[in-house]
């Protein structure tokens, strides 16, 4: 039973990975010097930690 269970789990994982990767978008590649749009709200500033972070 253990061998057949391991095979069934492996097959299920392969099937799930196939369908997940089918819809998954790859990260875009940028060349040096390319202009990109950056969301400033997703950045973490070293100076903004601690007191008064809302104002930075």
C-alpha positions in Angstrom: 0.0 0.0 0.0 2.8 2.4 0.8 4.3 2.1 -2.7 1.0 2.7 -4.5 0.2 5.6 -2.2 3.6 7.2 -2.9 3.1 6.8 -6.6 -0.4 8.3 -6.4 0.8 11.3 -4.5 3.7 11.8 -6.9 1.3 11.6 -9.9 -1.1 14.1 -8.2 1.7 16.5 -7.5 2.9 16.4 -11.1 -0.7 17.0 -12.4 -1.2 19.9 -10.0 2.2 21.5 -11.0 1.3 21.2 -14.7 -2.0 23.0 -14.3 -0.5 25.7 -12.0 2.5 26.4 -14.3 0.1 26.6 -17.3 -1.5 29.8 -15.8 1.5 31.2 -14.0 3.0 34.3 -15.5 6.8 34.7 -15.7 8.4 37.7 -14.3 9.3 40.3 -16.9 13.0 40.8 -17.8 14.3 44.4 -18.0 17.4 45.6 -19.7 19.8 48.1 -18.0 18.5 51.6 -18.6 14.9 50.6 -19.1 12.3 52.9 -17.6 10.0 51.1 -15.1 7.1 52.1 -12.9 7.6 51.4 -9.2 4.9 51.4 -6.6 6.3 53.4 -3.7 3.9 51.8 -1.2 5.5 48.4 -1.6 9.0 49.7 -0.7 10.5 49.5 2.7 12.7 52.4 3.7 15.5 51.9 6.2 14.9 55.4 7.6 11.2 54.8 8.1 11.4 52.3 10.9 10.4 53.4 14.3 8.8 56.7 15.4 6.9 58.8 12.9 6.9 56.2 10.1 3.5 57.5 8.9 5.0 60.9 8.0 7.8 59.6 5.8 
